[in-house]
Amino acid sequence: MRKTALITGGSRGIGLGIAIHLAQRGFNLAINGVREQDAVADTITQLKSYGGEVIYCRADVGNAGQRAEMLQQVSDHYGTLHVLVNNAGVAPKERKDILETTEESFDRLMNMNLKGAFFLTQAVANRMINQQEGCIINVSSISATVASVTRPEYCISKAGLSMMTQLFAVRLGAHQIPVYEIRPGIIATDMTAGVKERYDQLIGNGLLVQPRWGLPDDVGKAVAMLAAGDLPYSTGQVIMIDGGLTLPRL
């Protein structure tokens, strides 16, 4: 029997990289996003080509009502949910120094990147306890620990997601539901397209141990490994997908 995975923000970027690898591993998918169905039709068709079922769940995970409707849609279609991948996230619309960060931007990022993921996980965790099976994977960022003063609200939201991973790992351990954190570094996506020139220069000057951009495919491989149960005795752990960026070096 195929297992089912819900991937928030799963129709493009890192989320799509994850979706492709889970589809290749034999999962049925529920792909969440905020775009219209027509805008993701080709992506859904691509994912279906791997042989499993795929549904699109349009919802803003930062909205409680829409989260509930999304979970009901998944339940109505599949009955059970075996894997939750909290990948949806946004960056500041405008990078500003920490001394100029606005409350509007702060609230927007916290709502989407942290609050939405927390309460979605809470709801899914209770369902997984009842079915006595499940796995939760949170996609954070090196920004959880690497300070960037021109996008502090993003860093704080990802640091919160990292602690959230630990909290749910502790709470769900007795139920044999592992919770993991994937921490990507510099990944080539729409989110990083606007700073490509800057990061090209940094990478060229030795920022990374492995001197190349990370790809959604790199993250997808790691998530698929965890979702398939290949690291069963490591709940609460952080998997770094950063090309060695955060390795201490002299």
Protein Blocks (a to p, Z undefined) as FASTA:
>chain_A
ZZddddehilgcjllmmmmmmmmnopacddddfbdfklmmmmmmmmmmnopacddddddf
kbmklmmmmmmmmmmmnopafbdcdfbccddfbdcdfklccfklmmmmmmmmmmmmmmmm
mmmmmmmmmnopacdddddbfklmmccfklmmlmmmmmmmmmmmmmmmmmmmmnopacdd
dddfddddfklmmmmmmmmmmmmnopamblcdddfklmmmmmmmmmnopammlghiacdd
ehommpccZZ
